[in-house]
Amino acid sequence: MPENETDAPGPDTGLAEVKLFLPEDLSRAFQRCVWILVNETGRDRLDIMHEVVHDFLVKHGC
């Protein structure tokens, strides 16, 4: 499920793009999970992606 151009942050947001290469099934699962969280919580995609990365880094002590 590709992101829409409007989902991309603008140049002055202080955000950097991270590109991950995953098997197709994991990519679909991630996109589905983000979509579900957006629809259940009303939060935006960037907020959810930030939470996923933050949780991963905390879990691994980074």
C-alpha positions in Angstrom: 0.0 0.0 0.0 2.0 3.0 -1.2 1.9 6.3 0.7 0.1 9.2 -0.9 2.2 12.2 -1.7 0.2 14.2 0.9 1.4 11.8 3.6 5.0 12.8 3.1 6.3 15.4 5.6 7.3 18.8 4.4 10.9 19.9 4.2 10.8 22.0 7.4 9.3 19.3 9.7 12.6 18.1 11.2 11.9 14.6 10.0 14.2 12.2 8.1 13.1 9.4 5.9 14.1 5.8 6.8 13.8 3.2 4.1 13.4 -0.4 5.1 13.5 -3.4 2.9 11.2 -6.1 4.1 9.6 -9.3 2.7 6.3 -8.4 1.1 4.2 -10.1 3.8 5.8 -8.1 6.6 5.4 -4.9 4.6 1.7 -5.6 4.1 1.3 -6.5 7.8 3.0 -3.2 8.8 0.8 -1.1 6.5 -2.3 -3.0 7.6 -1.4 -2.4 11.3 -0.8 1.3 10.7 -4.1 1.6 8.8 -6.0 -0.1 11.6 -4.4 2.1 14.3 -5.2 5.3 12.2 -8.8 4.3 11.9 -9.2 3.1 15.5 -7.5 6.0 17.2 -7.8 8.9 14.8 -4.0 9.5 15.1 -2.0 10.3 12.0 0.4 7.9 10.2 3.5 9.8 11.2 2.6 9.7 14.8 2.1 6.0 14.7 5.3 5.4 12.8 7.2 7.6 15.3 5.7 5.4 18.1 6.8 2.1 16.3 10.4 3.3 15.9 10.6 4.7 19.4 9.3 1.5 20.9 11.8 -0.6 18.8 14.7 1.6 20.0 13.6 1.5 23.6 13.2 -2.3 23.5 16.7 -2.7 22.1 18.3 -0.2 24.4 19.3 2.2 21.6 
